[in-house]
Amino acid sequence: MLILIKLKIQNFGRFLSNMIMPNISIFIAWGMMTALFMPLGWQPNKILEQLISPIIFYLLPILIAYTGGSLIANSRGGLIGSISTIGLITSTNIPMLLGAMIVGPLSGWIIKYFDKKIENRIKNGFEMLVNNFSLAIFGILLAIISFSTIGPFIQWFSHVLGELIKIIVSYNLLPLTSIIIEPAKIFFLNNVINHGIFSPLGIQDVLDKNSSIFFLIESNPGPGLGVLIAWFFFGKGELSKSSGAAAIIEFLGGVHEIYFPYVLIKPKLIISLVLGGMSGIFALVLLHGGLISAASPGSILSILAMTPKSLYFANIISIFCSFIISFISAAILLKFDFDKINKDDQKITNKYKECVNLKTLKDSSDVFQFTEVKTIIVACDAGMGSSAMGASILRKKIKNANLTHISVSNMAISMLPKNADLVITHQNLTYRAQKYAPYSKHISLKNFLNHSFYDNLVKKLIENVIYLDKNHVNSFNTDNKKKSHDLFQLSEKNIILNQHANNKEEAINIVGNNLVQQGYVKSDYIHSMLEREKIASTWLGESIALPHGTIESKDSVLKTGIVFCQFPQGVHFGEDIDDIAYLVIGVAAKNNEHIMVVSNITNALDDKDVIKRLSNTTSVTEALSLLTVEKI
């Protein structure tokens, strides 16, 4: 029961956030205009100042109501929500953001209920008439109700809430809100808190004081920065290696979600976040700091842009205090728990690798085949910060792997299409993503900055495109087989046995030089193969590696070809110590011709006994017969 109540509260909070987030650019525009043109702004201008008030009193409430209504009943819900909000706006003299967040969804629900009741009951030819008049009539009624009851109630509620907040501030109790805010952020409720709660409160506060502390309570990057820097200096394990880059992204990019995994692996670090958040809020209250509008994302750059010129000192001191307190406390927690960190980090890393390699990416019993993937969506709660970052990393790796048929995008979970091919989300959000995209393949990750995750995914995509699409290979018709043989036919010259290399770079050079000697590529293609290996390992498993060039090296390919090199003593190619390649296949191809080329030897390389024989044979003739044998 408690879990059900928790989920209901989370979903409600996210719904409020989803009404605000699409319109956040309007908040920023309003804040910038206020900071520039108000009497206390950087460039006071009485004429341009007239543009500010209509945005906050008319444009924003109508847009928020439209968004809320459309979330319930698409465009009809948005339209009726906009009409109803006019009643709110004209009934009071305060911005009706909270009112719009109520009236918009309520109006959408009413028109949705009405549409469902009359579904399939309207005579042909009267659909447009009924739709238009029903929207107008319900809109008028709801506008009157908003004007007479909801608007005055929201005004009274705002007054009571304002007085309550004044009491909390007067008794210096506001810093205690960090006890709730910081842990809630770790469970991806940061957008709910910031845009669903603090933004509406901050707007009302700004009208009274020209700035508001509420805009900087949740968006303060100091606590997260302190934890990440502590990880960088005192942490150990895989996460510590990426903490420096994560700190830069969190502080300058404003993607707070990036530090969540560093806290989840060591839950005691929530204490550091709480202490840092409390110190920052205390400094804001003491120095009367605040912002002119919402800082989204919570980057230091956004915060400085939304800071009134008289409050730079207060805001910077607040962020600095948060950082120092969070850093010191996190450093202490990390420094005196090294052994446990290493064990936990290794345990989670191993579990993560098992999940990625065995459960989510290589389930042979699953009907879904990675060869079918054409669209990959990286999703997060708001569809902006962490998912955009993850999509950007994956998109570059997909491009460098020459998987040009796959597109990568990012979006909010609530906007996921039901038929997306592959959806990637944080493990805490996957259950929600599955509800919105029930027919998609879902993969969970722990850290949107984890390059190993994306490398493994790209490796599996390559592997499945070339090797695991057996149905595609077996269904080749005679014409396709003839085309493949015309394009390239494996011969003894393509097979090089008994090679030796101390590492994979030496092995790639051997393979590359053979590609050059046989006239398949120019010499600079070897450098491209080495660069490709730095991006993601071309280790495929089962003692096989498939080095090839990047997409930029296409001009260095003279004609499609393969070089099959045997390394009897093995070459370490993958990430794990046991990832030893005995067969290294160098590929050079124009467009996607390598798929047809490699399909000729797919059946052979799928047989472990054949792979073992190929790894030890001393006969080129035997190797050729094993690679070109036809299997039914």
FIVOTOR-603700 format. One line per field, with one value per residue (C-alpha): x, y, z. Coordinates in pm, 1 decimal, padded with zeros to 6 digits. Layout:
# residues N
c1 c(X, ...)
c2 c(Y, ...)
c3 c(Z, ...)
This chain:
# residues 632
c1 c(00000.0, 00280.2, 00461.0, 00143.4, 00101.8, 00468.0, 00427.0, 00110.4, 00289.7, 00587.3, 00365.1, 00168.4, 00486.9, 00625.5, 00300.0, 00336.0, 00694.6, 00592.3, 00365.9, 00650.8, 00949.9, 00832.5, 00785.8, 01109.0, 01256.1, 00972.6, 01069.6, 01428.7, 01323.8, 01112.0, 01398.7, 01649.8, 01416.1, 01351.8, 01723.7, 01787.9, 01498.6, 01360.0, 01454.4, 01718.3, 01836.1, 02146.0, 01984.2, 01669.3, 01420.6, 01065.3, 00937.7, 01076.0, 00978.0, 00617.3, 00693.3, 00769.6, 00433.4, 00224.0, 00461.3, 00415.2, 00046.9, -00084.5, 00157.8, 00300.2, -00030.0, -00195.0, 00099.6, 00115.3, -00258.8, -00233.3, 00050.4, -00137.1, -00456.0, -00273.4, -00105.8, -00456.5, -00646.5, -00401.2, -00478.3, -00846.3, -00738.5, -00482.9, -00734.3, -00999.4, -00734.7, -00628.6, -00987.5, -01047.9, -00729.8, -00860.6, -01108.2, -00822.6, -00615.7, -00896.6, -01011.4, -00696.0, -00394.9, -00129.7, 00030.3, -00191.2, 00077.9, -00053.0, -00407.4, -00309.2, -00149.8, -00489.6, -00729.2, -00533.6, -00541.2, -00893.7, -01025.2, -00842.6, -00995.8, -01348.3, -01326.9, -01169.1, -01453.1, -01709.7, -01540.6, -01540.7, -01909.7, -02016.1, -01772.5, -01942.4, -02272.2, -02242.0, -02403.9, -02174.1, -02111.8, -02173.1, -01837.9, -01677.1, -01987.1, -02004.2, -01629.8, -01611.7, -01927.6, -01856.9, -01511.8, -01654.3, -01939.5, -01728.4, -01458.0, -01702.9, -01843.2, -01498.1, -01379.5, -01674.2, -01605.0, -01235.9, -01324.8, -01571.6, -01421.7, -01085.7, -00908.3, -01010.2, -00925.7, -00576.0, -00522.2, -00621.6, -00405.5, -00105.8, -00147.4, -00156.8, 00141.0, 00335.0, 00274.2, 00380.6, 00703.8, 00773.6, 00741.4, 00977.7, 01233.9, 01202.6, 01286.3, 01575.3, 01412.8, 01440.4, 01780.4, 01608.0, 01428.6, 01755.6, 01681.1, 01396.4, 01523.4, 01865.0, 01755.9, 01455.3, 01683.6, 01877.0, 01556.6, 01511.8, 01263.0, 01481.8, 01266.8, 00952.4, 01085.6, 01235.1, 00970.1, 00665.7, 00707.1, 00977.7, 00926.0, 00562.9, 00660.3, 00958.9, 00755.2, 00526.0, 00824.9, 00999.0, 00703.3, 00739.5, 01118.5, 01264.6, 01443.4, 01366.5, 01564.6, 01340.4, 01503.5, 01842.1, 01745.3, 01728.8, 01938.6, 02249.1, 02531.7, 02754.9, 02655.4, 02687.0, 03017.5, 03158.4, 03074.4, 03224.9, 03548.5, 03576.5, 03541.3, 03813.0, 04069.5, 03971.8, 03758.4, 03885.8, 03749.9, 03586.9, 03368.2, 03658.2, 03811.3, 03511.7, 03434.4, 03650.4, 03462.8, 03135.3, 03219.2, 03275.7, 02949.1, 02754.6, 02896.8, 02913.7, 02648.9, 02400.1, 02326.3, 02278.1, 02168.3, 02528.1, 02631.7, 02343.2, 02531.5, 02825.6, 02589.2, 02386.1, 02700.9, 02780.7, 02446.3, 02619.0, 02716.7, 02356.7, 02471.0, 02724.2, 02456.4, 02224.2, 02495.8, 02605.4, 02249.1, 02176.2, 02487.8, 02402.1, 02045.6, 02166.6, 02405.7, 02125.6, 01897.9, 02177.7, 02292.2, 01946.2, 02051.3, 01831.6, 01762.8, 01533.4, 01396.0, 01439.6, 01794.2, 01743.6, 01962.6, 02124.1, 02455.0, 02673.5, 02638.1, 02256.7, 02267.7, 02494.7, 02269.4, 01964.0, 02139.3, 02048.3, 02355.7, 02336.2, 02330.6, 02637.1, 02832.8, 02551.1, 02483.2, 02849.2, 02917.2, 02615.2, 02735.6, 03090.5, 02972.2, 02767.5, 03067.3, 03315.5, 03089.7, 02984.6, 03344.6, 03488.0, 03218.8, 03230.1, 03609.6, 03592.2, 03333.0, 03537.7, 03882.2, 03797.1, 03611.3, 03847.8, 03826.4, 03449.8, 03436.7, 03665.9, 03466.3, 03133.2, 03260.2, 03401.1, 03086.9, 02862.3, 03094.6, 03091.6, 02716.7, 02677.9, 02894.3, 02698.4, 02372.2, 02488.7, 02674.1, 02458.2, 02110.0, 02021.8, 02243.4, 02286.8, 01969.6, 01958.1, 01615.5, 01470.6, 01276.6, 01416.0, 01727.7, 01968.7, 01989.3, 01639.9, 01744.6, 01703.3, 01614.6, 01762.6, 01610.6, 01792.5, 01526.4, 01521.8, 01261.7, 01273.4, 01432.1, 01699.7, 02008.7, 02122.5, 01948.6, 02085.4, 02433.6, 02395.9, 02250.5, 02538.9, 02798.7, 02619.3, 02555.8, 02928.0, 03012.2, 02740.6, 02877.0, 03237.0, 03128.2, 02976.4, 02631.0, 02475.8, 02135.3, 02083.5, 01958.0, 01999.3, 01781.3, 01677.7, 01343.8, 01136.6, 01000.0, 00644.1, 00697.6, 00826.9, 00657.5, 00509.5, 00696.0, 01051.8, 01311.5, 01544.9, 01505.0, 01790.9, 01710.6, 01856.1, 01771.1, 01549.4, 01339.9, 01312.3, 00984.7, 00824.2, 00971.4, 00827.2, 00479.4, 00510.5, 00688.4, 00560.5, 00661.2, 01021.2, 01340.8, 01461.7, 01815.5, 01903.0, 02222.2, 02360.6, 02543.4, 02466.6, 02839.1, 02950.9, 03143.3, 03193.5, 02819.0, 02793.7, 03103.7, 02949.1, 02623.2, 02794.7, 03004.8, 02690.7, 02521.9, 02821.0, 02839.2, 02472.8, 02468.5, 02753.5, 02718.5, 02386.1, 02146.4, 02136.6, 01790.1, 01909.0, 02210.4, 02016.1, 01745.2, 01984.2, 01846.0, 02061.1, 02097.5, 02225.8, 02477.7, 02599.9, 02631.2, 02837.4, 03072.6, 03107.6, 03188.2, 03454.6, 03561.4, 03779.8, 04100.0, 04423.4, 04596.4, 04349.8, 04452.8, 04768.1, 04863.0, 05104.8, 05133.3, 05261.3, 05182.4, 05250.6, 04938.2, 04635.2, 04802.4, 05071.9, 04804.9, 04611.0, 04928.1, 04990.4, 04634.4, 04639.6, 04968.7, 04826.7, 04520.4, 04757.5, 04980.5, 04678.9, 04555.8, 04240.0, 04329.9, 04574.6, 04839.4, 04662.4, 04377.1, 04594.1, 04597.6, 04219.7, 04192.2, 04398.0, 04184.5, 03870.4, 04002.6, 04048.8, 03681.7, 03549.9, 03709.4, 03636.8, 03658.0, 03354.4, 03396.9, 03455.9, 03828.0, 03749.9, 03827.8, 03715.3, 03929.0, 03826.0, 03853.0, 03633.7, 03361.2, 03595.1, 03838.5, 03605.7, 03814.0, 04114.5, 03933.3, 04023.9, 03805.3, 03620.9, 03829.4, 03906.1, 04229.1, 04202.1, 04495.8, 04566.1, 04751.1, 04809.4, 04949.9, 04656.8, 04630.9, 04451.6, 04177.5, 03884.3, 03834.7, 03851.4, 04169.0, 04020.6, 03925.9, 04196.3, 04166.1, 04320.7, 04148.3, 04175.3, 03976.6, 04063.0, 03777.9, 03785.8, 03462.5, 03274.7, 02929.6, 02788.0, 02938.9, 03128.5, 02800.6, 02762.1, 03131.8, 03143.5, 02810.9, 03001.7, 03193.0, 02926.6, 02824.1, 03182.9, 03260.0, 02946.6, 03088.6, 03320.9, 03494.5, 03569.2, 03702.3, 03932.3, 04061.0, 04111.3, 04307.9, 04557.1, 04572.7, 04898.4, 04735.3, 04602.9, 04405.7, 04232.6, 04153.7, 04004.1, 03786.9, 03662.1, 03574.4, 03401.2, 03213.2, 02839.8, 02620.9, 02248.3)
c2 c(00000.0, 00238.8, 00158.3, 00232.7, 00566.4, 00648.6, 00576.0, 00787.3, 01081.5, 01043.5, 01028.3, 01333.0, 01528.3, 01430.6, 01535.5, 01882.1, 01893.9, 01788.4, 02093.1, 02329.4, 02174.8, 02227.4, 02596.3, 02651.6, 02861.1, 03110.7, 03134.1, 03200.5, 03465.0, 03637.2, 03622.7, 03766.9, 04048.3, 04123.8, 04127.4, 04361.5, 04607.0, 04646.0, 04965.2, 04769.8, 04575.6, 04601.1, 04816.7, 04980.2, 05065.3, 05184.7, 05104.4, 04749.6, 04691.8, 04676.8, 04340.7, 04171.2, 04174.7, 04013.2, 03715.8, 03624.0, 03719.5, 03592.4, 03392.8, 03154.0, 03058.1, 02994.7, 02787.6, 02584.8, 02517.6, 02420.8, 02180.9, 02028.5, 01987.4, 01835.9, 01579.9, 01454.5, 01500.0, 01609.8, 01932.8, 01946.7, 01928.3, 02202.3, 02433.1, 02400.9, 02443.2, 02771.4, 02902.1, 02809.1, 02985.5, 03320.2, 03306.1, 03262.4, 03545.9, 03799.8, 03703.4, 03798.8, 04029.5, 03762.1, 03527.0, 03221.5, 02957.7, 02733.1, 02785.6, 02696.0, 02375.3, 02282.0, 02411.2, 02282.8, 01911.6, 01942.1, 02087.3, 01821.6, 01546.1, 01687.4, 01710.8, 01366.0, 01220.9, 01392.1, 01268.5, 00914.9, 00929.2, 01045.7, 00821.1, 00641.4, 00817.6, 01111.6, 01086.3, 01110.2, 01466.9, 01622.6, 01538.2, 01879.5, 02063.8, 01867.4, 01891.2, 02266.6, 02357.5, 02116.6, 02269.1, 02622.3, 02548.6, 02360.1, 02625.3, 02903.8, 02713.1, 02631.4, 02990.9, 03113.8, 02855.2, 02952.5, 03321.5, 03281.6, 03005.7, 02856.3, 03191.3, 03344.4, 03018.1, 03009.2, 03371.1, 03288.9, 02975.7, 03169.2, 03425.1, 03153.3, 02973.4, 03299.0, 03367.7, 03013.2, 03053.9, 03383.8, 03205.8, 02929.3, 03183.2, 03399.0, 03098.7, 02997.2, 02661.1, 02676.6, 02498.0, 02190.6, 02140.5, 01989.2, 01681.0, 01611.2, 01774.8, 01611.3, 01246.3, 01307.6, 01431.4, 01104.3, 00926.0, 01155.8, 01389.4, 01695.2, 01831.0, 01764.0, 01963.7, 02247.8, 02305.4, 02154.2, 02328.1, 02593.7, 02766.0, 02870.0, 02984.0, 03171.4, 03361.0, 03500.9, 03583.9, 03772.8, 04006.0, 04111.9, 04125.6, 04128.1, 03798.7, 03466.1, 03217.3, 02935.9, 02939.7, 02846.3, 02586.0, 02282.3, 02408.4, 02479.5, 02272.8, 02303.6, 01985.4, 01759.1, 01919.4, 01857.3, 01487.3, 01446.5, 01627.1, 01414.3, 01104.6, 01238.5, 01282.8, 01015.6, 00761.2, 00446.3, 00208.1, 00260.6, 00553.3, 00761.5, 00760.7, 00941.5, 01169.4, 01455.4, 01473.6, 01429.0, 01727.8, 01950.4, 01841.1, 01887.2, 02231.7, 02386.2, 02181.8, 02171.5, 01799.1, 01711.7, 01355.6, 01271.9, 01252.6, 01026.9, 00697.8, 00817.7, 00860.2, 00544.7, 00330.1, 00489.0, 00591.0, 00755.5, 01034.9, 01156.5, 01304.4, 01516.1, 01638.3, 01729.9, 01913.9, 02096.7, 02190.2, 02315.4, 02533.3, 02682.5, 02767.7, 02912.0, 03140.7, 03248.1, 03335.2, 03516.2, 03717.9, 03756.8, 03588.9, 03456.0, 03451.7, 03645.4, 03330.9, 02956.1, 02841.1, 02548.9, 02356.2, 02405.5, 02520.1, 02788.4, 02968.9, 02965.2, 03074.5, 03369.8, 03469.0, 03470.4, 03656.8, 04023.6, 04242.3, 04320.9, 03954.0, 03800.3, 03793.1, 03626.2, 03360.0, 03275.0, 03248.1, 03019.6, 02784.2, 02790.0, 02703.2, 02414.5, 02286.4, 02310.1, 02144.7, 01870.4, 01809.4, 01788.3, 01555.9, 01334.9, 01317.9, 01197.8, 00932.1, 00810.5, 00829.5, 00605.6, 00341.5, 00253.7, -00122.8, -00128.0, 00112.6, -00104.5, -00416.9, -00248.2, -00082.0, -00408.4, -00597.1, -00348.9, -00330.9, -00709.7, -00721.9, -00442.0, -00620.8, -00940.7, -00752.7, -00577.3, -00863.5, -01160.6, -01052.1, -00745.0, -00760.7, -01127.1, -01316.3, -01571.0, -01687.6, -01343.2, -01302.9, -00951.3, -00930.2, -00639.2, -00656.7, -00506.6, -00193.5, 00120.1, 00370.9, 00400.7, 00639.6, 00747.3, 00864.6, 01035.3, 01207.0, 01544.6, 01437.9, 01705.0, 01679.8, 01323.5, 01166.0, 01430.1, 01364.8, 00987.3, 01015.9, 01239.9, 00985.7, 00692.8, 00880.8, 00942.8, 00578.9, 00459.4, 00690.3, 00580.4, 00216.1, 00286.9, 00175.2, 00440.6, 00271.5, 00338.1, 00674.3, 00789.1, 01048.4, 01151.5, 01246.9, 01246.5, 00911.7, 01041.9, 01117.9, 00773.0, 00619.1, 00276.0, 00116.8, 00240.2, -00025.0, 00017.3, 00237.6, 00311.5, 00450.0, 00469.3, 00157.1, 00361.1, 00480.4, 00165.6, 00053.3, 00379.6, 00361.4, 00011.7, 00147.6, 00413.9, 00189.6, -00163.0, -00305.9, -00183.1, -00350.2, -00186.1, -00162.8, -00016.0, 00163.4, 00297.9, 00601.7, 00803.8, 00884.5, 00519.6, 00484.1, 00111.9, 00060.0, 00230.8, 00048.9, -00285.6, -00189.9, -00083.0, -00398.7, -00612.0, -00417.6, -00480.7, -00843.0, -00904.4, -00723.0, -00939.4, -01271.6, -01320.8, -01242.5, -01607.1, -01586.6, -01310.3, -01515.0, -01838.0, -01659.5, -01522.8, -01612.9, -01727.4, -01376.5, -01239.8, -01521.4, -01461.4, -01088.4, -01166.3, -01395.0, -01137.0, -00873.6, -01071.2, -01434.9, -01563.6, -01730.4, -01864.9, -01528.3, -01382.7, -01629.7, -01560.2, -01819.5, -01842.5, -01471.6, -01328.1, -00999.7, -00874.4, -00662.8, -00576.8, -00270.7, -00494.9, -00738.0, -00457.9, -00339.1, -00690.6, -00720.1, -00367.8, -00417.8, -00729.6, -00532.0, -00273.2, -00535.8, -00702.1, -00371.9, -00333.4, -00009.3, 00278.0, 00279.5, 00545.2, 00297.3, 00128.0, 00445.3, 00460.0, 00099.6, 00190.3, 00499.5, 00288.4, 00049.5, 00336.8, 00429.8, 00080.6, -00261.5, -00471.2, -00789.4, -01001.4, -01293.9, -01663.2, -01595.1, -01353.8, -00984.8, -00777.5, -00460.5, -00206.3, 00163.0, 00453.5, 00597.0, 00883.8, 00633.1, 00531.1, 00725.8, 00507.9, 00189.7, 00095.9, -00213.5, -00446.1, -00721.4, -00935.1, -01057.9, -01358.1, -01370.7, -01651.1, -01582.5, -01927.4, -01774.2, -01530.3, -01153.3, -00972.6, -00773.5, -00714.8, -00547.2, -00861.8, -01059.4, -01363.2, -01175.7, -01339.5, -01335.3, -01620.6, -01516.7, -01152.8, -01061.5, -00731.5, -00580.3, -00307.5, -00230.1, 00037.1, 00117.1, -00193.6, -00449.5, -00616.2, -00763.3, -00975.1, -01059.0, -01178.9, -01361.4, -01617.3, -01738.1, -01678.3, -02041.8, -02156.2, -01897.4, -01994.5, -02343.1, -02358.0, -02672.3, -02506.3, -02196.8, -02418.5, -02589.5, -02256.6, -02129.2, -02416.2, -02529.8, -02500.0, -02556.4, -02265.3, -02510.8, -02654.1, -02304.2, -02203.0, -02515.5, -02452.9, -02089.4, -02147.5, -02471.0, -02451.3, -02556.5, -02627.1)
c3 c(00000.0, 00092.6, -00233.1, -00427.5, -00249.2, -00318.5, -00690.9, -00705.1, -00543.7, -00778.1, -01085.5, -00968.7, -00911.4, -01250.1, -01414.1, -01260.7, -01380.7, -01731.8, -01753.3, -01668.6, -01847.4, -02210.3, -02130.7, -01940.3, -02223.3, -02167.8, -01800.1, -01902.6, -02156.6, -01891.9, -01641.0, -01886.2, -01986.7, -01619.3, -01540.7, -01832.9, -01850.7, -01496.6, -01306.5, -01109.6, -01413.6, -01630.3, -01900.4, -01752.4, -02024.2, -01948.6, -02298.2, -02318.8, -01955.7, -02076.6, -02243.1, -01911.0, -01736.0, -02015.0, -02026.1, -01660.8, -01631.3, -01967.2, -02180.2, -01919.6, -01750.6, -02088.1, -02213.4, -01891.6, -01903.6, -02270.1, -02193.5, -01899.1, -02099.6, -02397.1, -02169.9, -02086.5, -02412.9, -02682.0, -02869.9, -02762.9, -02400.6, -02459.6, -02624.8, -02357.8, -02087.8, -02250.2, -02262.7, -01898.7, -01786.7, -01910.8, -01622.8, -01376.5, -01519.3, -01505.9, -01154.8, -00964.5, -00971.1, -00919.0, -01176.4, -01210.7, -01260.7, -00984.4, -01105.9, -01461.5, -01334.0, -01190.2, -01453.5, -01755.5, -01664.0, -01518.7, -01844.6, -02044.0, -01833.0, -01874.0, -02253.7, -02270.7, -02062.8, -02287.1, -02606.3, -02473.1, -02389.1, -02737.3, -02922.2, -03214.7, -03138.5, -03377.3, -03718.5, -04017.2, -04129.2, -03785.4, -03626.4, -03684.4, -03564.3, -03240.0, -03175.1, -03221.3, -03028.5, -02741.9, -02698.5, -02702.1, -02459.8, -02208.3, -02239.6, -02152.6, -01854.5, -01718.5, -01771.3, -01562.3, -01290.0, -01290.4, -01267.1, -00982.1, -00765.7, -00863.1, -00917.0, -00581.9, -00403.5, -00557.9, -00453.2, -00095.0, -00094.5, -00229.0, 00049.1, 00317.2, 00164.5, 00147.1, 00514.9, 00603.9, 00409.7, 00584.6, 00919.2, 00807.3, 00685.9, 00998.9, 01217.0, 00986.3, 00914.8, 00535.3, 00531.5, 00676.3, 00345.2, 00214.6, 00425.2, 00182.8, -00136.5, -00175.4, -00125.9, -00351.0, -00628.9, -00624.3, -00722.8, -01022.4, -00857.2, -00917.3, -01200.4, -00998.8, -00705.0, -00906.8, -01172.7, -01003.2, -00666.9, -00645.8, -00982.5, -00914.7, -00563.1, -00698.3, -00957.4, -00688.7, -00469.4, -00751.9, -00795.7, -00432.4, -00396.7, -00751.9, -00674.2, -00509.9, -00306.7, -00434.0, -00776.4, -00624.9, -00363.1, -00591.8, -00884.6, -00672.6, -00832.9, -00525.8, -00333.0, -00637.7, -00738.5, -00391.4, -00406.2, -00754.2, -00666.4, -00352.7, -00570.4, -00799.4, -00518.7, -00267.5, -00450.6, -00616.3, -00874.7, -01211.5, -01108.8, -00982.6, -01331.6, -01477.5, -01181.0, -01314.0, -01644.9, -01458.2, -01235.4, -01539.2, -01698.6, -01374.2, -01292.6, -01639.5, -01818.0, -01532.1, -01569.5, -01201.8, -01281.8, -01363.8, -00997.4, -00892.0, -00958.0, -00747.6, -00453.7, -00514.8, -00501.4, -00165.1, -00007.1, 00291.2, 00054.1, 00075.9, 00407.3, 00216.8, -00022.5, 00263.9, 00456.2, 00141.2, 00051.3, 00403.2, 00412.8, 00073.7, 00174.7, 00504.6, 00316.1, 00081.7, 00373.9, 00559.0, 00258.2, 00098.4, -00224.9, -00503.6, -00875.4, -01102.7, -01269.8, -01295.1, -01376.9, -01610.5, -01643.2, -01301.8, -01448.5, -01297.1, -01630.0, -01611.3, -01247.9, -01324.3, -01615.6, -01384.6, -01099.9, -01040.1, -01054.8, -00681.7, -00572.3, -00737.3, -00412.2, -00217.3, -00479.5, -00543.0, -00168.4, -00133.5, -00408.6, -00271.3, 00080.4, -00056.5, -00248.4, 00041.3, 00301.5, 00058.8, -00050.3, 00302.4, 00433.1, 00122.1, 00139.7, 00500.6, 00416.0, 00120.6, 00279.2, 00574.3, 00376.5, 00091.8, 00117.4, 00118.8, -00174.4, -00382.2, -00302.8, -00367.4, -00684.0, -00818.9, -00720.6, -00894.7, -01196.0, -01233.5, -01186.1, -01439.4, -01696.5, -01643.2, -01690.5, -02005.5, -02172.6, -02078.6, -01983.3, -02182.2, -02487.8, -02562.1, -02485.6, -02765.9, -02657.1, -02713.8, -03037.0, -03067.5, -03284.1, -03270.7, -03647.9, -03645.4, -03456.4, -03663.6, -03391.8, -03043.0, -02789.9, -02475.0, -02230.7, -01893.6, -01681.5, -01855.9, -02184.0, -02165.4, -01947.1, -01884.6, -02183.9, -02421.9, -02288.4, -02323.4, -02673.0, -02779.7, -02659.2, -02821.7, -03147.1, -03194.9, -03126.2, -03365.7, -03635.5, -03581.8, -03600.3, -03944.5, -03829.8, -04050.8, -04058.8, -03685.6, -03557.7, -03196.4, -03025.1, -02674.7, -02524.3, -02207.8, -02096.7, -02117.0, -02488.2, -02586.3, -02889.7, -02825.2, -03114.1, -03051.1, -03141.0, -02844.7, -02535.3, -02293.6, -01948.0, -01601.1, -01403.4, -01168.4, -01463.5, -01674.6, -01518.7, -01626.7, -01975.0, -02020.1, -01952.9, -02223.2, -02474.6, -02399.7, -02738.4, -02730.8, -02618.1, -02295.1, -02159.5, -01819.3, -01724.9, -01399.6, -01530.3, -01842.8, -01870.9, -01869.1, -02195.9, -02135.7, -02151.6, -02489.9, -02615.6, -02521.7, -02688.6, -03011.2, -03005.5, -02976.9, -03254.1, -03481.5, -03378.2, -03438.0, -03770.4, -03896.7, -03717.8, -03540.6, -03819.9, -03926.0, -04071.7, -04304.0, -04413.9, -04461.1, -04655.6, -04917.2, -05256.9, -05546.9, -05689.5, -05358.9, -05324.9, -05678.3, -05603.3, -05293.6, -05489.1, -05763.4, -05506.6, -05319.4, -05305.1, -05020.1, -05141.0, -04995.8, -05031.8, -04781.0, -04512.1, -04309.8, -04049.1, -03755.7, -03675.7, -03346.4, -03171.2, -02818.1, -02811.0, -03020.5, -03173.6, -03321.6, -03441.9, -03610.8, -03783.5, -03915.8, -04043.7, -04186.3, -04369.7, -04533.3, -04645.7, -04798.1, -04967.0, -05126.9, -05269.1, -05063.7, -04884.7, -04874.1, -04602.5, -04392.7, -04336.6, -04070.1, -03860.7, -03893.5, -03766.5, -03460.4, -03396.4, -03429.2, -03166.6, -02921.0, -02955.4, -02879.1, -02876.1, -03185.0, -02976.2, -03068.1, -02832.9, -02911.2, -02978.7, -03265.8, -03324.8, -03621.8, -03654.1, -03917.6, -03992.5, -03889.5, -04108.8, -04201.4, -04358.7, -04642.7, -04892.3, -04799.6, -04910.6, -05269.6, -05290.3, -05058.0, -04900.1, -04596.0, -04440.1, -04208.1, -03964.5, -03720.2, -03391.8, -03229.9, -02908.9, -02883.1, -02849.8, -02567.3, -02743.6, -02507.8, -02172.2, -01956.3, -01900.0, -02075.2, -02393.2, -02609.6, -02988.6, -03189.1, -03510.9, -03620.0, -03928.7, -04094.2, -04295.1, -04558.7, -04735.1, -04923.9, -04786.7, -04614.6, -04851.3, -04565.6, -04438.2, -04751.9, -04751.8, -04393.3, -04433.7, -04648.7, -04342.5, -04075.2, -04045.1, -03996.1, -03729.1, -03537.3, -03471.3, -03168.1, -03292.1, -03625.5, -03446.4, -03241.8, -03556.0, -03730.9, -03430.0, -03449.9, -03811.4, -04002.4, -04341.9, -04547.5, -04759.5, -04451.2, -04320.6, -04655.5, -04666.7, -04312.5, -04390.8, -04722.6, -04649.8, -04722.0, -04430.0, -04445.3)
